[in-house]
Amino acid sequence: MTKITLDKTDRKILAILQADGRLSNQDVAELVALSPSPCLRRIKRLEEAGVIRQYVALLDPDKIGLGLLAYVNVRLEKHSEAGAHSNARALGAQNAPASPRADFAVSVEQWPEVVACYAMTGEMDYLLRVHVEDMDHFSRFMMATLLRHPAVLDVKSSFALQRIKDTTALPLV
């Protein structure tokens, strides 16, 4: 992974766009004291380098009926990576995932309730951030989806009681 060098102006542009990605190039240029052409060149360079991954609209989960936020720690069964892959191939699976971990990762991508998934250090293997309507929806997700996955051995859930800080803006050091 190549790290791009960011100067003070690049950082200011990124801070502005993190606060409001809908600003026009003209508006961003004025805020960083550049003319529009060099500002646009800088933004394009940041996009092409992957520093700016995408532009999105951030939704309020409560206002779209997703009022329950859960963090779920997941521990997977510890199968031999090579053994699982060779068993899948022995059963004739052409495109079988290479391991229970790979199978789990593929499955998580299909679960709309899971908005983030991280591989973790420590006693649990993954941390999921799950947005659902209510406890009934969470129960259905757990019982019908997550706990039915063949690689899942154990889960521990925690629920957010109050949002103290929730930002997508990264610190620009």
Backbone as JSON, one array per atom type, in Angstrom:
{
  "sequence": "MTKITLDKTDRKILAILQADGRLSNQDVAELVALSPSPCLRRIKRLEEAGVIRQYVALLDPDKIGLGLLAYVNVRLEKHSEAGAHSNARALGAQNAPASPRADFAVSVEQWPEVVACYAMTGEMDYLLRVHVEDMDHFSRFMMATLLRHPAVLDVKSSFALQRIKDTTALPLV",
  "N": [[0.84, -1.18, 0.0], [0.79, 2.03, -1.05], [1.71, 5.05, 0.39], [0.49, 8.26, 0.08], [1.93, 11.49, -0.24], [0.84, 14.22, 1.56], [0.26, 17.64, 1.42], [-0.19, 20.79, 3.21], [-2.31, 22.11, 1.95], [-3.62, 20.01, 0.58], [-4.53, 18.58, 2.82], [-6.28, 20.44, 3.89], [-8.19, 20.61, 1.86], [-9.16, 17.97, 1.99], [-10.24, 17.95, 4.59], [-12.31, 19.79, 4.28], [-13.9, 18.5, 2.32], [-14.56, 16.18, 3.74], [-16.27, 17.26, 5.6], [-18.29, 18.28, 4.0], [-19.15, 16.8, 1.27], [-20.57, 17.59, -0.93], [-19.94, 20.07, -1.82], [-19.18, 22.41, -4.4], [-16.48, 22.42, -6.81], [-15.63, 25.01, -7.18], [-16.42, 26.24, -4.76], [-14.85, 24.81, -2.91], [-12.31, 25.51, -3.83], [-12.29, 28.28, -3.29], [-12.37, 28.2, -0.48], [-9.88, 27.13, 0.14], [-8.18, 28.91, -0.9], [-7.32, 28.75, -3.6], [-7.22, 28.81, -7.21], [-9.89, 27.54, -9.3], [-8.98, 25.53, -11.22], [-6.34, 24.41, -10.38], [-7.19, 23.46, -7.92], [-9.09, 21.53, -8.62], [-7.4, 19.77, -9.99], [-5.86, 18.84, -7.84], [-7.85, 17.55, -6.3], [-8.67, 15.56, -8.1], [-6.24, 14.12, -8.26], [-6.13, 13.16, -5.64], [-8.38, 11.54, -5.64], [-7.71, 9.66, -7.68], [-5.5, 8.46, -6.48], [-6.72, 7.07, -4.56], [-7.13, 8.12, -2.07], [-9.39, 9.65, -1.63], [-12.08, 7.75, -1.49], [-14.82, 7.5, -2.18], [-17.92, 9.28, -2.7], [-20.64, 9.89, -0.63], [-24.05, 9.8, 0.68], [-24.84, 10.3, 3.99], [-26.93, 8.57, 6.06], [-29.48, 8.99, 8.57], [-29.87, 6.59, 10.88], [-31.99, 6.23, 12.72], [-34.07, 7.72, 11.6], [-34.77, 6.26, 9.4], [-35.85, 4.03, 10.37], [-34.11, 2.23, 11.63], [-33.43, 1.75, 14.46], [-31.96, 0.31, 16.37], [-28.74, -0.4, 17.37], [-26.21, -2.7, 17.26], [-23.25, -4.26, 18.44], [-21.47, -7.0, 17.53], [-19.53, -9.59, 18.58], [-17.81, -12.2, 17.05], [-16.89, -15.56, 17.1], [-15.18, -17.98, 15.3], [-15.22, -21.44, 14.3], [-12.25, -23.33, 14.66], [-11.03, -24.58, 12.15], [-8.77, -26.5, 10.19], [-7.15, -24.62, 7.82], [-6.12, -25.56, 5.36], [-7.19, -28.13, 5.37], [-9.97, -27.69, 5.29], [-10.2, -26.51, 2.79], [-9.29, -28.57, 1.1], [-11.19, -30.53, 1.66], [-13.5, -29.33, 0.65], [-12.84, -29.25, -2.05], [-12.64, -31.98, -2.51], [-15.27, -32.7, -2.34], [-16.17, -31.79, -4.67], [-16.6, -29.1, -5.09], [-16.14, -26.44, -7.07], [-15.65, -23.63, -6.9], [-15.31, -23.26, -4.17], [-14.99, -21.51, -1.08], [-11.79, -20.92, 0.44], [-11.53, -21.47, 3.16], [-13.13, -21.69, 6.45], [-13.08, -19.08, 7.42], [-12.89, -17.55, 5.06], [-15.29, -18.3, 3.86], [-17.08, -17.27, 5.75], [-16.54, -14.51, 5.5], [-17.42, -14.07, 2.86], [-20.13, -14.6, 3.2], [-20.92, -12.59, 5.06], [-20.84, -10.32, 3.47], [-23.25, -10.49, 2.17], [-25.24, -9.94, 3.99], [-27.47, -7.55, 4.78], [-27.96, -6.23, 7.2], [-25.55, -6.07, 8.49], [-23.3, -3.59, 8.66], [-20.65, -3.07, 8.93], [-17.66, -4.95, 9.2], [-15.02, -6.37, 10.9], [-11.93, -8.07, 11.04], [-10.46, -9.33, 13.93], [-8.04, -9.04, 16.65], [-7.33, -11.04, 19.56], [-9.64, -12.91, 21.66], [-11.96, -13.21, 20.16], [-12.93, -13.52, 16.72], [-14.09, -11.78, 14.8], [-15.6, -8.52, 14.55], [-18.75, -7.24, 14.31], [-20.73, -4.58, 13.1], [-24.0, -3.88, 13.51], [-27.03, -2.81, 12.21], [-30.39, -2.62, 12.96], [-34.04, -2.77, 13.0], [-35.33, -3.23, 15.52], [-35.42, -5.12, 18.65], [-36.7, -7.52, 18.0], [-36.15, -7.76, 15.25], [-33.37, -7.95, 15.42], [-33.16, -10.37, 16.81], [-34.26, -12.16, 14.91], [-32.34, -11.86, 12.87], [-30.07, -12.88, 14.2], [-30.86, -15.55, 14.89], [-31.8, -16.7, 12.48], [-29.86, -16.17, 10.6], [-27.03, -15.36, 11.34], [-26.3, -17.22, 13.46], [-26.81, -19.57, 12.17], [-24.83, -19.9, 10.39], [-22.35, -22.11, 9.31], [-19.69, -21.89, 10.23], [-19.71, -20.38, 12.53], [-19.03, -20.28, 15.9], [-19.36, -19.03, 18.4], [-21.0, -16.15, 19.77], [-21.07, -12.8, 21.0], [-22.96, -10.16, 22.09], [-23.4, -6.61, 22.17], [-25.24, -3.68, 22.94], [-25.83, -0.42, 21.7], [-26.5, 2.24, 23.81], [-26.6, 4.99, 23.8], [-25.68, 7.5, 21.5], [-22.65, 8.98, 21.5], [-20.44, 10.0, 20.1], [-20.18, 10.06, 16.65], [-18.75, 9.87, 13.79], [-17.62, 10.18, 10.42], [-15.42, 11.41, 9.59], [-11.98, 11.38, 9.18], [-9.02, 11.79, 11.21], [-6.74, 14.22, 10.19], [-3.64, 14.04, 10.16]],
  "CA": [[0.0, 0.0, 0.0], [1.6, 3.23, -1.18], [1.2, 6.21, 1.11], [0.66, 9.48, -0.7], [2.35, 12.65, 0.55], [-0.19, 15.27, 1.59], [0.71, 18.92, 1.96], [-1.18, 21.51, 4.01], [-3.48, 22.4, 1.1], [-4.33, 18.74, 0.4], [-5.21, 18.28, 4.08], [-7.41, 21.38, 4.03], [-9.2, 20.14, 0.9], [-9.77, 16.74, 2.54], [-11.08, 18.33, 5.74], [-13.52, 20.44, 3.74], [-14.74, 17.5, 1.66], [-15.1, 15.29, 4.77], [-17.37, 17.97, 6.24], [-19.39, 18.45, 3.03], [-18.72, 16.28, -0.02], [-21.38, 18.13, -2.02], [-19.48, 21.39, -2.24], [-18.65, 22.48, -5.77], [-15.04, 22.68, -6.9], [-15.47, 26.47, -7.0], [-16.52, 26.52, -3.33], [-13.66, 24.25, -2.25], [-11.17, 26.34, -4.25], [-12.34, 29.53, -2.52], [-12.06, 27.93, 0.93], [-8.45, 26.84, 0.3], [-7.45, 30.01, -1.55], [-6.75, 28.35, -4.89], [-8.14, 28.97, -8.33], [-10.59, 26.27, -9.51], [-8.24, 24.49, -11.97], [-5.4, 23.66, -9.54], [-7.95, 22.76, -6.88], [-9.66, 20.34, -9.25], [-6.28, 18.84, -10.23], [-5.53, 18.22, -6.55], [-8.94, 16.63, -5.93], [-8.56, 14.4, -9.01], [-5.07, 13.35, -7.84], [-6.51, 12.47, -4.4], [-9.32, 10.47, -6.04], [-6.97, 8.62, -8.42], [-4.6, 7.78, -5.54], [-7.55, 6.3, -3.64], [-7.28, 8.81, -0.78], [-10.85, 9.84, -1.63], [-12.62, 6.49, -2.03], [-16.14, 7.69, -2.78], [-18.78, 10.32, -2.14], [-21.88, 9.23, -0.23], [-24.98, 10.48, 1.57], [-24.89, 9.61, 5.28], [-28.32, 8.53, 6.5], [-29.74, 8.88, 10.0], [-30.52, 5.28, 11.03], [-33.27, 6.35, 13.45], [-35.09, 8.29, 10.71], [-35.19, 5.27, 8.4], [-36.39, 2.87, 11.08], [-33.08, 1.3, 12.11], [-33.15, 2.35, 15.76], [-31.15, -0.51, 17.27], [-27.36, -0.61, 16.92], [-25.55, -3.75, 18.03], [-21.9, -4.69, 18.1], [-21.48, -8.44, 17.74], [-18.25, -10.3, 18.47], [-18.05, -13.53, 16.51], [-15.76, -16.49, 17.1], [-15.39, -19.05, 14.34], [-14.57, -22.72, 14.58], [-10.86, -23.33, 14.21], [-10.73, -25.69, 11.24], [-7.53, -26.38, 9.42], [-7.38, -23.88, 6.57], [-5.84, -26.46, 4.24], [-8.13, -29.25, 5.43], [-11.29, -27.24, 4.84], [-10.13, -26.29, 1.36], [-9.19, -29.85, 0.39], [-12.48, -31.2, 1.81], [-14.43, -28.72, -0.3], [-12.47, -29.71, -3.38], [-12.96, -33.41, -2.58], [-16.71, -32.8, -2.53], [-16.47, -31.33, -6.03], [-16.91, -27.67, -5.13], [-15.17, -25.77, -7.92], [-15.33, -22.3, -6.41], [-15.51, -23.24, -2.73], [-14.05, -20.66, -0.37], [-10.62, -21.65, 0.88], [-11.55, -21.76, 4.58], [-14.31, -21.16, 7.13], [-12.96, -17.62, 7.48], [-13.23, -17.0, 3.75], [-16.72, -18.54, 3.7], [-17.77, -16.3, 6.6], [-16.38, -13.2, 4.89], [-18.32, -14.02, 1.7], [-21.5, -14.54, 3.73], [-21.16, -11.29, 5.68], [-21.1, -9.36, 2.39], [-24.64, -10.65, 1.72], [-26.16, -9.62, 5.07], [-27.64, -6.1, 4.78], [-27.95, -5.7, 8.56], [-24.16, -5.85, 8.87], [-22.79, -2.44, 7.91], [-19.19, -3.1, 9.04], [-17.12, -6.2, 9.73], [-13.58, -6.28, 11.06], [-11.19, -9.19, 11.62], [-9.94, -8.79, 15.18], [-7.13, -9.79, 17.49], [-7.97, -11.4, 20.82], [-10.34, -14.19, 21.71], [-13.0, -13.27, 19.13], [-12.34, -13.38, 15.38], [-14.67, -10.68, 14.03], [-16.52, -7.58, 15.18], [-19.75, -6.77, 13.35], [-21.64, -3.48, 13.48], [-25.29, -4.33, 12.97], [-28.15, -1.88, 12.35], [-31.69, -3.27, 12.76], [-35.2, -1.98, 13.45], [-35.64, -3.41, 16.94], [-34.9, -6.37, 19.2], [-37.27, -8.63, 17.22], [-35.37, -7.85, 14.02], [-32.05, -8.47, 15.81], [-33.34, -11.8, 17.13], [-34.42, -12.87, 13.64], [-31.03, -11.88, 12.21], [-29.18, -13.8, 14.93], [-31.33, -16.94, 14.85], [-32.0, -17.22, 11.12], [-28.73, -15.88, 9.71], [-25.68, -15.45, 11.9], [-26.06, -18.46, 14.2], [-26.95, -20.71, 11.25], [-23.64, -20.05, 9.56], [-21.65, -23.29, 9.82], [-18.39, -21.6, 10.84], [-19.87, -19.61, 13.76], [-18.96, -21.08, 17.12], [-19.83, -18.26, 19.55], [-21.22, -14.72, 19.56], [-21.35, -11.96, 22.16], [-23.54, -8.93, 21.56], [-23.57, -5.42, 23.01], [-26.14, -2.73, 22.29], [-25.57, 0.99, 21.96], [-27.55, 2.9, 24.57], [-26.62, 6.4, 23.44], [-24.61, 7.9, 20.59], [-21.87, 10.08, 22.05], [-19.72, 10.53, 18.94], [-20.35, 9.22, 15.47], [-18.26, 10.66, 12.67], [-16.89, 9.48, 9.37], [-14.24, 12.22, 9.3], [-10.72, 10.86, 9.71], [-8.08, 12.84, 11.61], [-5.75, 14.52, 9.16], [-2.39, 14.31, 10.89]],
  "C": [[0.88, 1.24, 0.0], [0.94, 4.38, -0.45], [1.5, 7.45, 0.28], [1.08, 10.61, 0.25], [1.3, 13.73, 0.42], [0.42, 16.54, 2.15], [-0.46, 19.6, 2.7], [-2.47, 21.77, 3.2], [-4.3, 21.13, 0.84], [-5.14, 18.41, 1.65], [-6.43, 19.18, 4.28], [-8.54, 20.97, 3.07], [-9.93, 18.92, 1.45], [-10.67, 17.06, 3.74], [-12.39, 18.94, 5.28], [-14.45, 19.41, 3.12], [-15.3, 16.48, 2.66], [-16.29, 15.94, 5.46], [-18.57, 18.1, 5.31], [-18.9, 18.05, 1.64], [-19.51, 16.82, -1.19], [-20.94, 19.51, -2.48], [-18.96, 21.34, -3.67], [-17.15, 22.71, -5.71], [-14.77, 24.16, -6.67], [-15.48, 26.83, -5.52], [-15.29, 26.02, -2.57], [-12.45, 25.12, -2.57], [-11.14, 27.65, -3.46], [-11.92, 29.31, -1.07], [-10.58, 27.62, 1.17], [-7.56, 27.87, -0.41], [-6.66, 29.55, -2.77], [-7.72, 28.75, -5.99], [-8.76, 27.59, -8.61], [-9.78, 25.19, -10.22], [-7.23, 23.74, -11.11], [-6.11, 22.91, -8.41], [-8.52, 21.46, -7.44], [-8.57, 19.3, -9.53], [-5.9, 18.12, -8.94], [-6.6, 17.2, -6.15], [-8.87, 15.38, -6.81], [-7.38, 13.51, -8.61], [-5.4, 12.54, -6.58], [-7.49, 11.33, -4.69], [-8.57, 9.32, -6.72], [-6.03, 7.82, -7.52], [-5.39, 6.94, -4.53], [-7.67, 6.93, -2.26], [-8.76, 9.13, -0.59], [-11.43, 8.61, -2.3], [-13.94, 6.69, -2.76], [-16.84, 8.85, -2.1], [-20.12, 9.66, -1.84], [-22.78, 10.2, 0.53], [-25.04, 9.66, 2.86], [-26.32, 9.72, 5.82], [-28.41, 8.44, 8.02], [-30.49, 7.57, 10.22], [-31.87, 5.35, 11.74], [-34.39, 6.82, 12.52], [-35.52, 7.34, 9.6], [-35.58, 3.95, 9.07], [-35.37, 1.85, 11.54], [-32.55, 1.8, 13.46], [-32.29, 1.54, 16.71], [-29.78, -0.77, 16.64], [-26.72, -1.63, 17.85], [-24.14, -3.95, 17.51], [-21.82, -6.16, 18.49], [-20.08, -8.99, 17.52], [-18.54, -11.72, 18.04], [-16.76, -14.34, 16.6], [-16.12, -17.63, 16.17], [-14.74, -20.33, 14.84], [-13.17, -22.69, 13.99], [-10.57, -24.58, 13.39], [-9.4, -25.44, 10.59], [-7.86, -25.69, 8.1], [-7.2, -24.8, 5.37], [-6.84, -27.6, 4.2], [-9.51, -28.86, 4.92], [-11.3, -27.07, 3.32], [-10.08, -27.62, 0.61], [-10.48, -30.65, 0.53], [-13.49, -30.65, 0.82], [-14.13, -29.18, -1.71], [-12.82, -31.19, -3.57], [-14.45, -33.63, -2.83], [-17.14, -32.24, -3.89], [-16.81, -29.87, -6.13], [-15.81, -26.94, -5.9], [-14.71, -24.45, -7.33], [-15.55, -22.2, -4.91], [-14.51, -22.3, -2.08], [-12.95, -21.51, 0.25], [-10.67, -22.06, 2.35], [-12.86, -21.29, 5.2], [-14.27, -19.64, 7.23], [-13.36, -16.98, 6.15], [-14.73, -17.16, 3.48], [-17.52, -17.53, 4.52], [-17.7, -14.9, 5.98], [-17.29, -13.03, 3.68], [-19.77, -13.87, 2.18], [-21.84, -13.17, 4.28], [-21.49, -10.24, 4.63], [-22.57, -9.39, 1.95], [-25.67, -10.23, 2.77], [-26.33, -8.11, 5.2], [-27.62, -5.48, 6.18], [-26.54, -5.36, 9.04], [-23.59, -4.73, 8.01], [-21.27, -2.32, 8.01], [-18.78, -4.43, 9.66], [-15.6, -6.08, 9.74], [-13.03, -7.58, 11.6], [-10.44, -8.61, 12.81], [-8.84, -9.65, 15.77], [-7.89, -10.15, 18.76], [-8.75, -12.69, 20.7], [-11.45, -14.33, 20.66], [-12.36, -12.96, 17.77], [-12.81, -12.16, 14.62], [-15.5, -9.8, 14.94], [-17.45, -7.07, 14.09], [-20.48, -5.56, 13.93], [-22.94, -3.74, 12.74], [-26.36, -3.28, 13.25], [-29.44, -2.63, 12.02], [-32.79, -2.38, 13.31], [-35.35, -2.02, 14.97], [-35.12, -4.76, 17.4], [-35.47, -7.59, 18.46], [-36.47, -8.85, 15.93], [-33.97, -8.42, 14.33], [-32.13, -9.97, 16.1], [-33.48, -12.63, 15.86], [-33.09, -12.98, 12.91], [-30.11, -12.9, 12.88], [-29.58, -15.25, 14.69], [-31.37, -17.51, 13.43], [-30.77, -17.05, 10.22], [-27.39, -16.18, 10.37], [-25.42, -16.8, 12.58], [-26.23, -19.71, 13.34], [-25.73, -20.89, 10.35], [-22.79, -21.18, 10.15], [-20.31, -23.0, 10.51], [-18.51, -20.9, 12.19], [-19.93, -20.53, 14.97], [-19.6, -20.34, 18.3], [-20.03, -16.81, 19.13], [-21.46, -14.05, 20.91], [-21.8, -10.61, 21.61], [-23.59, -7.84, 22.62], [-24.41, -4.44, 22.22], [-25.79, -1.31, 22.68], [-26.76, 1.59, 22.69], [-27.72, 4.35, 24.14], [-25.45, 6.68, 22.51], [-23.91, 9.12, 21.19], [-21.1, 10.78, 20.93], [-19.88, 9.54, 17.81], [-19.96, 10.06, 14.26], [-17.61, 9.74, 11.64], [-15.6, 10.2, 9.03], [-13.01, 11.62, 9.98], [-9.84, 12.01, 10.17], [-7.0, 13.01, 10.56], [-4.46, 14.99, 9.81], [-1.29, 14.68, 9.93]]
}
